[in-house]
Amino acid sequence: MPHWGYLILAGVVILVAVLLGRTIFFRSRRYTVEPLPGIKIDVERAAKRLSGAVQIPTITAPDPEKADRAPFEKFIRYLEQAFPAAHKALEREIVNNYSLLYRWKGSGGELKPALLMAHIDVVPVEEGTEQHWQHPPFGGEVAEGFVWGRGTMDVKNQIILILEAVELLLAEGYTPERDFYLAFGHDEEVRGDDGAVKIAELLQSRGISLEYVLDEGGAATLGAMPGVERPIAAVGIAEKGYADVKITAEGEAGHSSMPPKHTAAGLIGKAVVQLEKRQRPARISPYLKEMLAYVGPEMGFGLRLILANLWLFGPLFTAVFKANRAGNALLRTTTAVTVLEGGKVPNVLPRKAGAVINFRIAPGETVDGLLAHIRKVVGDKIKVEPLIATEPSRISPVESTGFKAIERAVYATFPQSAAVPYIVMGGTDAIRYEQICDQIYRFTPMLISTEDLERIHGTNERLSLENIELGVRFYLELIKGE
């Protein structure tokens, strides 16, 4: 075929691809929502309430016996004082001593209840970083247009914003049609076994089935996606599984002057290198395609062409996407070597050496499959021991009551954003409710930059007064705007 023939053929292929992509692949769901009228938000009052919450250091410890429980008891009393109307109108239970479950009874319709979630506990401040905070991490100072301190973004803000919205609605005499439950666990940062698990078990024992669940998750983030100018409001429809796996090698002990070919530490080093090199395969999964179908219309022609025709450009997309840390995490089960253990003395061969590797398991894969992969990579001389292992969550539908309600509230609150379903990389308490709900979503209502994401669990965590207003507005829209 002449060269011009190939050019014509290529042009026809591209034209067909573009037309197919526009009509089949993309889901342009961005639309205009008129915000609810008439509810004035007292931002200063909400900021003061968040400030007070931050000043109570509800820090969890992996060992429940070592956690200081006095702050948790103080926090429960604080909420009673800060939100008297909500505590008068809603039924409240203290679950397993430190977690909270509220029921806002609806008007008696046939609708199933919804559950709004957050968690009371926060992570500690890394030792040695205190001097890098612009304001004390547990001072709750309101300064420079922000509330500063641990928990302002993860996730005491969500507790305060939910209760603030409830009180505003109570003040105008509003009663929801469906029941709303509010669940605030006390140990999410250490896997939620004593908090969210107990609340979910309690609801299940009462025969309660939920219409949808909304927990912490993505935010409306500027710069979240290359090629997209508007903020991406990332609504989690699932979360990855979690596994801490310890690998151990044994070798000869003795003096280092006459070492064997591989010491125990050397064997572990070799295994670690192989695990980083031979990771689980990157793949364009169905849930990633769902995300791209939503975000694609926001991109330029070239990127839309690639996304709409992954059957052709899939290898190129995968190669480019996995070069970015966030993109790589969306494509595969990730491997992160976090702990190394070996000898204590430089001139003595260690009898044992080990490492702990943290894996975040992509939906579609399993813990058993991951362990088989690890054993195959490290070989028979290395002991493989799972310390903690949780399967990936189910994937919740986007054509559902819950997702559409959240999507509507997103567009009413963040009109310049694009709501996009995605997979949460970290773990949340939401997974604990899978036995009583098929629609589980994860979104934290705030407008932030990618740089702000580093403040979560990091230094100088803070929430702007503007985001306090936006967050309260979001929950007003979600509860009243269904």
N, C-alpha and C positions, 0 to 999 in steps of 0.2 A: 504494500500500500504506500502511495506517495506520502511525503511528510505532511502535506496539507490535509490529507485524509485523516491522519492521526489527530491533527489539531481539531478537525471538525468533530471526530468521534469523541474526543476529550470534552469539547464544548457541549455536545449533546448530553454526555454523562453528567457533567456538572449541572446543566440546566434541569435535567430530570431529578437529580439529587436535591437541588434547592427546592424544587416544587414539592417533592415528596416530604422533605424535611419540614417545610412550612405547614403542610396540611396534616401530617401524621404525627411527627415527633413532638413539636413544641406545644406547651399548654400555657397560653397567655391568660393569666388569671387576675392580673392587676386591674383594679377597678376603684371607683370613687365611692366613699361611704360618707354620708353626712353624720357628723358627730352628734351625740345626744345633747339636747339643749338644756340649759337651766341649772346645772349643778356646779356650784362654785367650789373650787378646791383650795383649802387653806394650806398653802405650801409650807409656810413657816411652822404651823402646828405639826404637820407631818414630819418635817425635818427635825423638830425638837423631839418627837417621839422616836424617830430613828436614832437620834443622838443618844437618848437614854438607853435604848436597846444595845447599842454598841458598847456602852460603858460597863456592861455586865459580861465578863470574860467567860463565856460558856464554851470552854475548850474541851474537846473530847480527847481521850487517850485510847490507844488500841486495846489496852487491858481495862475493862470497865471498873475493876477494883481500884485502879490507880487514878481514876478521874475524880476531880473535885466536883462534887454534886451540889454544893451550896450555891454556886452561881445559877444553876438550872432552876433551883427552887426560887431564887430571887427573881429570875426572869419570868417565871409563871406569875408571881405576885405583881411584877411590873406591868405585864399585859393587862391584868385585872384593873390596875389603877389608871393606865393610859387609855384604855378603851372601855369605859364603864357601860356605854350604851350597848355595845356588842355583847358584853358579858351578861347583860340583863336580858337581852332578847334571844340570844342563841343558847342552845344546850351545850354544855362543855363537860368533857370527861378528861381526867388525867390518866393516861395509859402507861402502865409499867413505870409509874412514879414521876417520869420527867417529860413524856411526850404529851401532846395535846390533840384532842379531836373535838371539833365543834360541829353542830348541826344547825343550819338555818332552815327552819321548816318552811316549805313552800305552801302555796295556796290550796294544795290538795288535788292537783291534776294528775293525769296518768303518766306524766313524764318521769323517766328514771333520773335519779340524782346525779349531780356532777361533783367532782372532788377537786379542790384547789389545794396545792401543796407548797411546802417550803420546809426548811429545817432550822432548828434552834442552834445547833452547834456550829462552831467555827474552828478553823485550823489554827495552831499556834503561830506566833511570829518567830521566824528563824533566828536562832540565837546568833548574836553578833551583828544583826541588821537594824537593831532598834534605832541607832543613831542616824540611819539613812531616811527615817520617816520625817516628813515635814511637820507632821503633827502626831502626838502620841497614838500608837495603834489602838489603844482602848480608851482614848480620851473622848471620842465622839464629838470632836470640835466642829462647829459650823463656821467655816472660814473660806473666803475667796470664792464663794458661790458653790461650795461643796460641803457635804457631811463626810468627815474623815474617820477612818478606822476599820478594823477587821470586822467583816460581816456586812459592810455597806453595799458590796456587790455580790457576796456569796455567804448567806443569802437572807440575812435578817431583813434586808430591804423588802424582800417579797412578803414576809410576814406582816411588816408594818403597812405596806401598800394595800394588801388584801383587806386587813382590818380597817384601814382608813376608808377604803371604798365602801365596806359594809356599813360603817357608821354614817357615812354621808347618805347612803340609800335609806337607812333606818330613819334618819332625820327628816326625810321627805315622805315617810310613811310607806315606802315601797316594800312589797313582799314578792319574792320571786315565784314563778309558777312551779318550777321544780325545786326539790330540796337541794341545797348546797352544803356539802361537807368541807370543812377546812382541817387539814391534817398537817401538824408540825412535829416531825420526829426529832429526837434529840441526839442521834448518833450516826447521821448520814455520812460524815467524813470518815467513819471507821466501819462502813458497810451496812449500817442500819438494822442489824439483827435484833436489837433491843427496842428500837423505836418503830420504824415503818413496818417491819414484819409483824409486830404485835398489833398495830392498828389495823393492818390488812386482815389479820386473822380474826380480830374482833368483828369487823364488818362482815366477813365471810360467815362467821358463826351466827350472825343475825339474818343471814339470807339476803344481804344487800348486794345488788348488782348495779354497777355504775354505768351511766351513759358515756361519760368521758372523764379523763384525769388530765390535769395540767400541773406539771412540776417545773422546776428550774431547767434551763437549757440554753439554747442559743439566744442571741440578742439581735437588735437591728444594728448592724455593724457597717461602718464606712470602710471601704477598701478591702472588704472580705473576699472579693472575687476579682481576679485580674480581668480587665476589659469591661467591668460593670461600674458605672459611675454612681448609681444610686445605692443607698444602704440595702444590704441583704438582711431581711428579717428571717433568721434561720429557725424554723420550727422543727424540733426533733420528733421524728416519727418512730425512732428506735434508738437503742444504744448498744455499743459494742460489749462483748463479754470481757471478762477480766481474769487474768491468771498470773500469780506469782509462782515461778517454778525454780526450785533450787537444784543445781547440779553439783555433784561432789566427785572428786577424784582422790584416790589413795596412792601413795608412793612410798619409796624408801626414805626412812629418817636417817639422820647422821650428819657428818660434817660436809660442808659445801665444797671442800677442796677436791673431792673426787665424786662429782655428781653423775647420776645415770643420764641416759640420753634425754629423758623427759622427767622432770620433777613433777610432784602432784600439782604445784602451781603452774608449771609449764603445760601440763595436760589441760588444766582448766583454761589457761590462756588460749590454747589452740581451739578448744571447744567454743569459747566465746567468739573468737574470730570467725569460725565456721557458721555459728548461728547468726551473726550479723551479715555474713556474706550470702548465706543460703536462706533467705527469709521466705515466708509464705508468698505465693505468687500474687502479683498485682493483677486485678481484674476489674472490668467495668461491670459491676453487679447491677441487678435490677433496681435496687434502691438508689444507686448513683445515677442511673438513667432517669429515674423519677425526678431527682434533684436537678439534673441538667435540663430536663424538659421544662422546668419552671424558670430556670435562670437564663436559658438560651435566648428568649425574646429580648432580654435586656442587653445583649451583646451586639457587637458590630458584625458586618456581613461575613468577614472571613472566619470568625469564631463560630458564627451560626452555621456556616457551611460545614465546618468540621464536626460540630456537635450533632447536627441533623443527620450525619452520614457516618456514624461510628462503624458501620459495617465495612467502610472503606478506609477511614482515617483512624480507626481504633488504636492500632499500634503507635501511631504518631502521637495521639492524644495521651495514651498511657505513658509513653516515654517522657513527654513534657510535664505531665501532671505529677508524676512521682518524683520529679526533681525538686519539687516544693514540699516542705515538711507537712503542711496541711493537706495538700493533694495526695501525698503518699499515704497518709493516715486514712483517707477516704477510699483508697484503692485496695488496701490489704490489711491483714492482721499485722500489727506492728510488733517489733522486737526492741526492747530497751534494756540493756544491761545496767543494773542499778546498784548492785552490791558485789564486792569482791572480797574473799576471805582467804588468807593463806598464813604463811609463817610470820613470826614476831621478831625473829633475830636474823640479821643479814647473812650470817655465815652458818646457819643451820637449816638443813633440808626439812621442810614441813611434811609431817606424816599425812596430813589431809589439807586439801584446798577446795574452795567452793565458790560459787557465784549464785546470785539470784537475778533472774531475768523477768521483767514485767512484760506481759503480752496483753494487747487489747484485741480481742477476737472479733473479726468481722462477721456480721450476720451472714448465714449460709455456711459457716464453718462451725466446728464443735471443739469442745475441750479434748475429747478422745483423739480427734484428728490432729490437734496441735501437739499432744504428747507423743503420738506416733511420729510426727515430723521431727520433734526434738531428739528422740531416741535414734532415729535414722541418721541425723546430722552428727550427733556427738559420738556415736559408736558404743560398743559394749563395755568399754572400760570406765564409762562415766555413769554414775548413778543419777537418775532423774526422779525428782520428788515434787509433786505439786503441793504448794503450801496453801494457796487459796485459788479456787477456780469457779467461775460463774459463767454459764452459757450466755451467748448474746440474747437480747430480748427479741420478742416478736416484732414484726413491722406493722405499725398501725396504718389504717387506710387514710387516703387523702380525700376520698369521696365519702365523707361521713359527717354526722352532726357536729362532732367535736372539732374536727379540723376546720370546718366551715365557720363555726362560731369564733374560733381563735383567729382565723384568717380575716374575718370581718372586723374584729376588734383591732387587729394589727393595722388594717387600712384606715380605720377611723382615727387611730392614735398616731400612726407614723405614715401619713399619706404619701410621702416621697419614697417610701421603701418598696421593695418587692418581696413578698412572702414566699419562702422557698422551703420545702421539706428537706431534712437532712438527717444524718446519723450522728448522734452525740458520741464524741470520742471517749469521754469519761463516764463514770457510773453515777446513777442517781437513785433516789429512793423509789422512783416511779415504777421500776421493774417489779417491785414487791406486790403490786396490785394486779398483776396479770391474771390471777385466778378469778378476779371479780370484774374485770373490765377488758374489752377488746380495743378500746380507743384510748391510747395513752400518748400524751404529747408533752413536749418539753420546750418552754420558752420563758425567758426572763425579760420583762418589758423595760428596756432601756436602749438609748441611742448612744453608741460608743464608737471609738476608732479601734483599729487592730492593735494599736499601742496600749490602749486601755486594758486589753485582755490580759496583759502581763501583770496588771495590778491584782487580779484575782489569785488568791493564795500568795501574793507577792507583797512588795513594799508599796506604801502609799496608796493602799486601797481607798477608794473614795466614790461618792455618788453625787452628781450635780443636783442642785435644786430643780433644774429643768427636768431632769430624769425622774425626780420624785413626783412632779406634777404629771409627767407622761405615764408613769407607772400606775398612779391612782386612776388616771383617765382610762387606761387600758382595762383595768378590772371593772370599772363602772360600765364600760362598753360591753365587756364580756358577760357580766351578770345580767345587765338590764337590756342589752341590745340583741339578744338571741331572736 
